């Protein structure tokens, strides 16, 4: 009787393990799971301090800082994929010992920003991260460049014009009709009069070059110098001052977060949102990225 039970136990073990044995035989040993990869630690810079933390914690901190936690989950998922892609792209380029400097929120900063909603919002972002675990954007064999911004002037920019490179054909001009209705679409800043004029804009209307006195600077440099909301702006002298009128918020390249939010509200999935703004890219697994980094 004991012998028969022993044999029966052996048969059960074989039956249970057979699928795994066949899988390993056909595909080789499984690669590191998504969660294991996102749990790997990276070095980050926070102000003057340098520390080490899990990639997941760092990325959730970026997600919290860069997009309102009140947004729809599908919009947040799209943003999570962009953040993960950018972080792994930098790790792959710079190596595991690189110090990442993308600004992020700590738990304390999240508490200060969200107050009583902290627990709910943190759980929401953590859930969004888990539900997209391991998902990154690829274009061909490479991780895609994944810029994003808050609000367009009505359309996004062409990557070739904005970056002066043909390496990013998936960064195209796409219409963002939702953005035009946003109350922050048009903003005005008054400054002291100056000898300045816009000398070049791109197809989408964003400024590429500005002459200031005898010097030519980029539209983004001018925007940063004067703290402008957008890279799409006009200059006009008015009552002895310079009136600068902007449209949208941000540099205008990649995904408009506000449009992503409106698409999500209308039932769009994060995959559909990403395909709209980064046409031709694919969502793939990140599990082997760190293993390939020296």
KOLMAR-935913 format. One record per residue (C-alpha): y, x, z. Coordinates in Angstrom, 2 decimals, always signed. Example, Ala and Ser with C-alpha at 12.3 -4.5 7.8 and 13.67 -1.06 7.14 Angstrom:
py|px|pz
-4.50|+12.30|+7.80;
-1.06|+13.67|+7.14;
// end
This chain:
py|px|pz
+0.00|+0.00|+0.00;
+2.38|+2.80|+0.94;
+1.59|+4.60|-2.33;
+2.35|+1.47|-4.35;
+5.72|+1.06|-2.60;
+6.52|+4.71|-3.28;
+5.77|+4.29|-6.98;
+7.84|+1.10|-7.11;
+10.78|+2.95|-5.54;
+10.52|+5.71|-8.14;
+10.54|+3.16|-10.96;
+13.65|+1.49|-9.53;
+15.48|+4.82|-9.31;
+14.57|+5.63|-12.92;
+15.77|+2.19|-14.10;
+19.07|+2.57|-12.23;
+19.75|+6.12|-13.46;
+18.53|+5.66|-17.04;
+21.86|+4.38|-18.47;
+23.73|+7.33|-16.93;
+21.17|+9.84|-18.23;
+21.41|+8.40|-21.74;
+25.23|+8.46|-21.61;
+25.34|+12.09|-20.52;
+22.77|+13.00|-23.18;
+24.84|+11.35|-25.92;
+28.40|+12.13|-24.76;
+28.15|+15.00|-22.31;
+29.36|+14.89|-18.69;
+32.22|+12.48|-18.05;
+35.75|+13.87|-17.89;
+37.98|+13.63|-14.86;
+38.93|+10.05|-14.12;
+42.49|+8.85|-14.66;
+43.17|+8.44|-10.96;
+41.89|+11.94|-10.23;
+44.22|+13.38|-12.87;
+47.26|+11.46|-11.58;
+46.41|+12.63|-8.06;
+46.77|+16.27|-9.12;
+49.79|+17.94|-7.52;
+52.85|+19.25|-9.33;
+55.84|+21.26|-8.18;
+59.09|+19.30|-8.26;
+62.71|+20.07|-7.52;
+64.73|+17.60|-5.46;
+68.30|+18.85|-5.16;
+68.05|+22.36|-3.72;
+64.59|+21.73|-2.31;
+61.29|+22.50|-4.03;
+58.08|+20.79|-3.00;
+54.63|+19.81|-4.20;
+53.43|+16.23|-4.55;
+50.87|+14.13|-6.45;
+51.86|+13.29|-10.01;
+51.47|+9.60|-9.17;
+54.01|+9.74|-6.33;
+56.47|+11.72|-8.45;
+56.19|+9.36|-11.42;
+56.55|+6.22|-9.30;
+59.71|+7.82|-7.92;
+61.04|+8.31|-11.46;
+60.06|+4.76|-12.40;
+61.88|+3.39|-9.34;
+65.05|+5.32|-10.18;
+65.11|+4.62|-13.89;
+64.32|+0.89|-14.18;
+65.14|-2.07|-11.91;
+62.05|-2.99|-9.89;
+62.98|-6.64|-10.40;
+62.07|-6.36|-14.10;
+59.00|-8.06|-15.56;
+55.72|-6.22|-15.03;
+55.06|-5.73|-18.75;
+58.46|-4.05|-19.17;
+57.72|-1.86|-16.15;
+54.31|-0.99|-17.58;
+55.95|+0.15|-20.82;
+58.32|+2.30|-18.77;
+55.42|+3.70|-16.73;
+53.69|+4.88|-19.91;
+56.93|+6.56|-21.08;
+57.38|+8.32|-17.73;
+53.75|+9.50|-17.62;
+53.93|+10.74|-21.21;
+57.12|+12.71|-20.55;
+55.74|+14.33|-17.38;
+52.47|+15.39|-19.00;
+54.33|+16.61|-22.06;
+56.36|+18.93|-19.84;
+53.27|+20.06|-17.95;
+51.52|+20.86|-21.21;
+54.53|+22.78|-22.53;
+55.43|+24.67|-19.36;
+52.04|+25.04|-17.67;
+50.71|+23.91|-14.30;
+53.02|+26.23|-12.36;
+56.16|+24.73|-13.88;
+58.73|+23.14|-11.57;
+59.63|+19.67|-12.85;
+63.27|+18.69|-12.40;
+63.46|+15.06|-13.53;
+65.41|+13.18|-10.81;
+63.34|+10.73|-8.78;
+63.60|+8.52|-5.72;
+61.80|+9.38|-2.51;
+60.34|+6.59|-0.36;
+63.44|+6.84|+1.83;
+65.75|+6.36|-1.14;
+63.70|+3.36|-2.25;
+64.03|+1.84|+1.21;
+67.79|+2.42|+1.16;
+68.13|+0.87|-2.31;
+65.80|-2.10|-1.86;
+66.17|-2.93|+1.82;
+63.95|-5.85|+2.86;
+62.37|-5.89|-0.61;
+61.04|-2.34|-0.25;
+57.38|-3.19|+0.47;
+57.19|-5.80|-2.28;
+58.87|-3.62|-4.88;
+56.89|-0.50|-3.99;
+53.61|-2.42|-4.21;
+54.75|-3.82|-7.56;
+55.49|-0.37|-9.02;
+52.30|+1.07|-7.55;
+50.34|-1.79|-9.14;
+52.05|-1.23|-12.49;
+51.15|+2.46|-12.31;
+47.50|+1.66|-11.50;
+47.23|-0.93|-14.26;
+48.38|+1.59|-16.87;
+46.48|+4.51|-15.33;
+45.94|+7.37|-17.73;
+47.88|+5.76|-20.59;
+50.19|+8.02|-22.59;
+51.75|+7.84|-26.05;
+50.50|+10.12|-28.80;
+51.79|+10.67|-32.31;
+49.00|+12.28|-34.27;
+47.54|+15.03|-32.09;
+50.59|+15.52|-29.90;
+52.14|+13.72|-26.96;
+55.13|+11.77|-28.23;
+58.74|+12.33|-27.24;
+59.62|+9.23|-25.20;
+63.37|+8.80|-24.63;
+64.66|+5.54|-23.21;
+67.99|+4.06|-22.14;
+69.40|+0.95|-20.47;
+71.13|-1.04|-23.23;
+71.78|-0.52|-26.96;
+74.80|-1.46|-29.07;
+72.54|-3.89|-30.95;
+70.06|-1.39|-32.40;
+68.44|+1.92|-31.54;
+69.15|+5.23|-33.23;
+67.30|+7.22|-35.86;
+65.62|+10.30|-34.38;
+66.37|+12.51|-37.37;
+70.10|+11.75|-37.16;
+70.36|+11.92|-33.39;
+68.23|+15.03|-32.85;
+68.68|+16.76|-36.19;
+64.91|+17.05|-36.59;
+62.19|+15.38|-38.64;
+59.58|+15.91|-35.91;
+59.96|+12.40|-34.51;
+59.52|+9.87|-37.34;
+58.49|+7.22|-34.81;
+62.04|+7.17|-33.39;
+63.57|+4.72|-35.84;
+66.42|+2.24|-35.99;
+65.14|-1.07|-34.64;
+67.14|-4.20|-33.99;
+67.89|-5.22|-30.39;
+69.56|-8.65|-30.69;
+69.09|-9.39|-26.98;
+71.34|-6.47|-26.06;
+74.40|-7.86|-27.83;
+74.59|-10.78|-25.37;
+74.45|-8.59|-22.25;
+77.61|-8.83|-20.13;
+77.82|-5.01|-20.01;
+77.67|-4.69|-23.79;
+81.37|-3.76|-24.10;
+83.19|-1.65|-21.50;
+86.62|+0.00|-21.55;
+87.92|+3.20|-19.94;
+91.56|+4.32|-19.90;
+92.32|+8.06|-19.74;
+95.33|+10.29|-20.20;
+96.36|+10.67|-23.82;
+94.68|+13.52|-25.64;
+94.51|+15.05|-29.09;
+91.07|+13.75|-30.00;
+89.35|+11.92|-32.83;
+85.80|+10.96|-33.74;
+84.73|+13.01|-36.75;
+81.14|+11.83|-37.30;
+78.91|+8.90|-36.34;
+75.32|+8.10|-37.20;
+73.97|+5.06|-39.04;
+73.62|+3.09|-35.79;
+77.27|+3.73|-34.86;
+76.69|+6.35|-32.14;
+79.09|+9.30|-32.08;
+77.73|+12.62|-33.29;
+80.91|+14.71|-33.20;
+84.40|+14.57|-31.68;
+87.35|+16.87|-32.33;
+89.23|+17.63|-29.12;
+92.21|+19.84|-29.88;
+90.87|+22.71|-31.96;
+87.30|+22.30|-30.70;
+84.46|+20.15|-32.03;
+81.99|+18.86|-29.46;
+79.01|+16.50|-29.63;
+79.35|+12.83|-28.87;
+77.02|+13.20|-25.88;
+79.07|+16.07|-24.46;
+82.23|+13.97|-24.77;
+80.45|+11.01|-23.19;
+79.30|+13.09|-20.22;
+82.72|+14.73|-19.75;
+84.47|+11.37|-19.43;
+81.62|+9.51|-17.72;
+81.27|+6.97|-20.50;
+78.63|+4.26|-20.29;
+77.38|+4.82|-23.85;
+77.22|+7.31|-26.69;
+78.59|+4.57|-28.94;
+82.38|+4.51|-28.47;
+85.75|+4.31|-30.16;
+89.06|+6.03|-29.34;
+92.43|+4.27|-29.50;
+95.87|+5.27|-28.28;
+97.47|+2.51|-26.22;
+100.72|+2.59|-24.22;
+100.73|+6.37|-23.94;
+97.11|+6.56|-22.87;
+93.73|+6.84|-24.59;
+91.60|+3.70|-24.52;
+87.89|+4.40|-24.92;
+85.73|+1.38|-25.70;
+81.97|+1.71|-25.38;
+79.09|-0.46|-26.55;
+75.78|-0.51|-24.71;
+74.63|+1.85|-21.95;
+72.95|+5.19|-22.56;
+72.23|+7.45|-25.53;
+70.61|+4.75|-27.70;
+67.46|+6.68|-28.60;
+63.97|+5.26|-28.01;
+63.36|+2.15|-25.91;
+66.10|-0.20|-24.77;
+65.06|-1.24|-21.27;
+67.02|-4.48|-21.45;
+65.34|-5.47|-24.72;
+61.96|-4.54|-23.26;
+62.70|-6.87|-20.34;
+63.61|-9.75|-22.64;
+60.51|-9.17|-24.78;
+58.37|-9.25|-21.62;
+60.00|-12.50|-20.52;
+58.99|-14.03|-23.86;
+55.36|-13.00|-23.35;
+55.31|-9.58|-25.00;
+52.78|-7.08|-23.67;
+53.62|-3.50|-22.83;
+51.54|-2.37|-25.82;
+53.63|-4.57|-28.13;
+56.87|-3.33|-26.59;
+55.89|+0.31|-27.07;
+54.76|-0.24|-30.64;
+58.07|-1.93|-31.44;
+60.18|+0.98|-30.22;
+57.81|+3.84|-31.13;
+56.19|+2.60|-34.33;
+53.19|+4.66|-35.42;
+52.35|+6.04|-31.98;
+49.08|+5.33|-30.17;
+48.25|+4.78|-26.53;
+45.56|+7.29|-25.56;
+43.91|+8.71|-22.46;
+45.52|+11.54|-20.52;
+42.45|+12.71|-18.58;
+41.93|+15.93|-20.52;
+45.57|+17.03|-20.70;
+45.58|+19.02|-17.45;
+42.21|+20.55|-18.23;
+43.73|+22.04|-21.40;
+46.66|+23.61|-19.54;
+46.22|+27.24|-18.61;
// end
